[in-house]
Amino acid sequence: MKIEIYTSVSGSIFWKGLARALVARGFSVEVISVMDEDKYRSQKTFLKNFLSRLNLYAGMSLRTLRQLRQKVDQPICRIVTTNPFFLPDLVQRKTPSDAQVRVVNFVLDLYPEAMELAGRRLGLKARQKLEAVTSRAIRNCDASVFLGTYLQEYAINKYGPAMETAIIPVGADAQPFAKNLPQNTPASHSIRFLYCGHIGRMHEVDTLVQFGRDKPIMGCEWLFHSTGPGIKPLKRSWFQLSGPLSQLEWPAAMKAAQVGVVTIRPGAEKVVMPSKTYSALSSGQALLAVCPQNSDLATLIHDHDCGWVIEPGDIRGLRRQVQEICRDRESLLEKRRNAFHVGQAKYSSDQIAECWSNLVEKLFCDQ
C-alpha cells in the first residue's frame, strides 16, 4: 500500500521521521511538496516572500493536480494537510470515488479562523467561501485528523460532521535525543529557556514582550532561534535573539536547553497546537507554556506533569514561575524527565506512525 503526503513545505525533521517510520511498517511513501523547510524558514526580501507565497499556493496546486493525474495501480491513502488551506478539498474533489484511494484531511490549521486571528479582515462573502471550503473537506474526505481534543470539538461542532475522525498529534523524530536522558543542572550553570521555531500571529507575544522588558532574572538565559512577525517587538528585551537553525544545528541547540517555551494567544487554542511542543518533549525539555488553560497544550502539560502553564497576560505569574524554576532544580529535573519519557514514547515518530497505520487500515477495511 502507498501513502502520499501532500504538504506545500516538506523536508522537516518531523516529516522525515514519520516517513521513515511508515516505510518500516511496510508502506511506500511519497511526499508531494514544492518547498524545503530550510528554504521556507530562511529570511526573505519582500519580493522573495511574495514569490514564495505564490509558489506555496499556485505552485502547490499545479504540483498536486499533476500528481493526481497519475495512474492508480495500487491502494493509496492520500494524507493531505491544510497547507495550503484548500488542499484537502482540492484533492478530495479531484479523486474519483471509485478509485482505490482514501483521502484524509489532516487539519494543521483551521480557516478562516487562522486568517482572522492573524489580523486579516474578511468580508462576509470571503468568510463564507473559506468556511465552505473547510466544511466540504471535513464532510467529504474519508477522514479528518485533528491535533487535539479541543481542536476537534470546535471544528466538528462548526463544520462537521465528518465520515471518520481521529486525533493524531504531530509528534517528533525522537531518535536524535534517545540517549539524552536529562541530568540535574548545577547551581553554577544558568537555566536555558529556548524558543525554537516560528513566532506567528497565533502565538502569544505580548506577554513575552512585557516580561522581556522587565528586569532580567538571575540564573537564567532566554534564547530565541526564530523567524516571524513576533520577533520584531522582542528586540528591545533582554532576550538573546538569533535566526532559525539549520537541521544540522538544531539537535545540539535542543540538547543544550532545559526549558522549551511555547505560546498560544487567546482564541488561537481553537485553531492550533504548536508542533514545537513535541520536539521539546523528546529532547528532554520541560515546557513553559503561555497559553489559555482550556487548550490542548495546557492539557498535555497537566496530564504528563512535564511543565508549567501561565495564562496570557500574567506577567507577575510568569516572573514568579521562572524564578521558581531556576531555584528548584530538582523539580525542574523531574519535569524534564517526565517530558523526555513521554516524548520518546507516546509522541515519537514511531508511535505516531502506528496511529496513522491503524487509521489507514481502518479506512480500507471499513469501506
Backbone hydrogen bonds, N-H to C=O, Kabsch-Sander energy under -0.5 kcal/mol:
donor,donor_aa,acceptor,acceptor_aa,energy
2,K,75,P,-2.4
3,I,28,S,-3.1
4,E,77,C,-2.4
5,I,3,I,-0.5
5,I,30,E,-2.8
6,Y,4,E,-0.6
6,Y,79,I,-2.9
7,T,5,I,-0.6
7,T,32,I,-2.2
8,S,83,N,-2.6
10,S,8,S,-0.5
10,S,35,M,-2.8
16,K,12,S,-2.3
17,G,13,I,-2.4
18,L,14,F,-2.7
19,A,15,W,-2.7
20,R,16,K,-2.3
21,A,17,G,-2.1
22,L,18,L,-2.4
23,V,19,A,-2.4
24,A,20,R,-1.9
25,R,21,A,-0.7
25,R,22,L,-0.7
26,G,23,V,-1.9
27,F,22,L,-1.9
28,S,1,M,-2.1
30,E,3,I,-2.3
32,I,5,I,-3.4
32,I,30,E,-0.5
33,S,31,V,-0.7
34,V,8,S,-1.9
35,M,8,S,-1.2
37,E,10,S,-2.0
40,Y,36,D,-2.2
41,R,37,E,-2.2
42,S,38,D,-0.9
49,N,45,T,-2.5
50,F,46,F,-2.1
51,L,47,L,-2.5
52,S,48,K,-2.3
53,R,49,N,-2.4
54,L,50,F,-2.3
55,N,51,L,-2.1
56,L,52,S,-2.2
57,Y,53,R,-1.6
58,A,54,L,-1.6
59,G,54,L,-1.5
60,M,55,N,-1.3
61,S,57,Y,-1.8
62,L,58,A,-2.2
63,R,59,G,-2.4
64,T,60,M,-2.4
65,L,61,S,-2.5
66,R,62,L,-2.1
67,Q,63,R,-1.8
68,L,64,T,-2.5
69,R,65,L,-0.8
69,R,66,R,-0.5
70,Q,67,Q,-1.5
73,D,71,K,-0.7
76,I,100,Q,-2.6
77,C,2,K,-2.4
78,R,76,I,-0.6
78,R,102,R,-3.3
79,I,4,E,-2.8
79,I,77,C,-0.8
80,V,78,R,-0.8
80,V,104,V,-3.0
81,T,6,Y,-2.6
81,T,79,I,-0.6
82,T,106,F,-1.3
83,N,81,T,-0.9
83,N,84,P,-0.5
87,L,84,P,-1.8
90,L,86,F,-2.3
91,V,87,L,-2.8
92,Q,88,P,-2.4
93,R,89,D,-2.3
94,K,90,L,-1.8
95,T,91,V,-0.6
95,T,92,Q,-0.8
99,A,96,P,-1.3
101,V,99,A,-1.7
102,R,76,I,-2.1
104,V,78,R,-3.1
104,V,102,R,-0.5
105,N,103,V,-0.5
105,N,143,A,-3.1
106,F,80,V,-2.9
106,F,104,V,-0.9
107,V,105,N,-0.9
107,V,145,V,-2.5
108,L,106,F,-1.3
114,A,110,L,-2.7
116,E,112,P,-2.3
117,L,113,E,-2.6
118,A,114,A,-1.2
119,G,116,E,-1.4
120,R,115,M,-2.3
122,L,120,R,-0.7
127,R,123,G,-2.5
128,Q,124,L,-2.4
129,K,125,K,-2.2
130,L,126,A,-2.1
131,E,127,R,-2.6
132,A,128,Q,-2.0
133,V,129,K,-1.7
134,T,130,L,-2.2
135,S,131,E,-2.6
136,R,132,A,-2.5
137,A,133,V,-2.0
138,I,134,T,-2.1
139,R,135,S,-2.7
140,N,136,R,-2.7
141,C,137,A,-1.8
142,D,103,V,-1.4
143,A,103,V,-1.1
144,S,164,E,-2.5
145,V,105,N,-2.9
146,F,166,A,-2.7
152,Q,148,G,-2.2
153,E,149,T,-2.7
154,Y,150,Y,-2.1
155,A,151,L,-2.2
156,I,152,Q,-2.8
157,N,153,E,-2.2
158,K,154,Y,-1.7
159,Y,155,A,-3.6
160,G,155,A,-0.7
160,G,156,I,-1.3
163,M,138,I,-0.6
163,M,141,C,-0.6
166,A,144,S,-1.5
168,I,146,F,-2.2
168,I,166,A,-0.6
172,A,347,Y,-2.0
174,A,172,A,-1.1
177,F,174,A,-1.7
178,A,175,Q,-1.5
180,N,177,F,-2.2
189,H,186,P,-2.0
191,I,219,G,-2.6
192,R,190,S,-0.5
193,F,191,I,-0.6
193,F,221,E,-3.0
194,L,192,R,-0.5
194,L,259,V,-3.0
195,Y,223,L,-2.5
196,C,194,L,-0.6
197,G,195,Y,-0.5
197,G,225,H,-2.1
199,I,227,T,-2.9
200,G,198,H,-0.7
203,H,200,G,-1.3
205,V,203,H,-0.8
209,V,205,V,-2.6
210,Q,206,D,-2.3
211,F,207,T,-2.2
212,G,208,L,-2.9
213,R,209,V,-1.0
214,D,211,F,-1.0
218,M,216,P,-0.5
220,C,217,I,-1.0
221,E,191,I,-2.3
223,L,193,F,-3.0
223,L,221,E,-0.5
224,F,240,Q,-3.1
225,H,195,Y,-2.7
225,H,223,L,-0.5
226,S,224,F,-0.7
226,S,242,S,-1.9
230,G,199,I,-2.4
231,I,228,G,-1.6
234,L,231,I,-1.5
235,K,232,K,-1.7
237,S,234,L,-1.7
238,W,212,G,-1.8
240,Q,222,W,-2.9
241,L,239,F,-0.7
242,S,224,F,-3.1
242,S,240,Q,-0.5
250,W,246,S,-2.0
253,A,249,E,-1.6
254,M,250,W,-2.2
255,K,251,P,-2.2
256,A,252,A,-1.4
257,A,254,M,-1.0
258,Q,192,R,-1.5
259,V,192,R,-2.1
260,G,286,A,-3.1
261,V,194,L,-2.7
262,V,288,L,-2.0
264,I,290,V,-2.5
265,R,202,M,-2.0
268,A,265,R,-1.9
270,K,267,G,-1.1
271,V,268,A,-2.1
272,V,268,A,-2.7
277,T,274,P,-1.3
278,Y,275,S,-1.2
279,S,275,S,-0.8
280,A,276,K,-1.9
281,L,277,T,-1.9
282,S,278,Y,-2.4
283,S,279,S,-1.4
284,G,281,L,-1.8
285,Q,280,A,-2.6
286,A,258,Q,-2.2
287,L,306,C,-2.4
288,L,260,G,-2.8
289,A,287,L,-0.6
289,A,308,W,-2.8
290,V,262,V,-2.3
291,C,289,A,-0.8
291,C,310,I,-1.6
295,S,293,Q,-1.9
299,T,295,S,-2.1
300,L,296,D,-2.2
301,I,297,L,-2.0
302,H,298,A,-2.4
303,D,299,T,-2.9
304,H,300,L,-1.9
305,D,301,I,-0.9
306,C,301,I,-1.4
308,W,287,L,-2.7
310,I,289,A,-3.1
314,D,311,E,-2.1
315,I,313,G,-1.7
318,L,314,D,-2.1
319,R,315,I,-2.6
320,R,316,R,-2.6
321,Q,317,G,-2.2
322,V,318,L,-2.5
323,Q,319,R,-2.2
324,E,320,R,-2.2
325,I,321,Q,-2.4
326,C,322,V,-2.1
327,R,323,Q,-1.7
328,D,324,E,-3.1
329,R,327,R,-1.2
332,L,328,D,-1.7
333,L,329,R,-2.2
334,E,330,E,-2.1
335,K,331,S,-2.2
336,R,332,L,-2.5
337,R,333,L,-2.4
338,N,334,E,-2.0
339,A,335,K,-2.4
340,F,336,R,-2.7
341,H,337,R,-2.4
342,V,338,N,-2.1
343,G,339,A,-2.6
344,Q,340,F,-2.5
345,A,341,H,-1.4
347,Y,342,V,-1.9
348,S,345,A,-1.0
349,S,172,A,-1.4
352,I,348,S,-2.5
353,A,349,S,-2.7
354,E,350,D,-1.4
355,C,351,Q,-1.6
356,W,352,I,-2.2
357,S,353,A,-2.8
358,N,354,E,-2.3
359,L,355,C,-2.0
360,V,356,W,-2.8
361,E,357,S,-2.4
362,K,358,N,-1.9
363,L,359,L,-2.4
364,F,360,V,-1.8
365,C,361,E,-1.7
366,D,362,K,-2.5
367,Q,363,L,-0.8
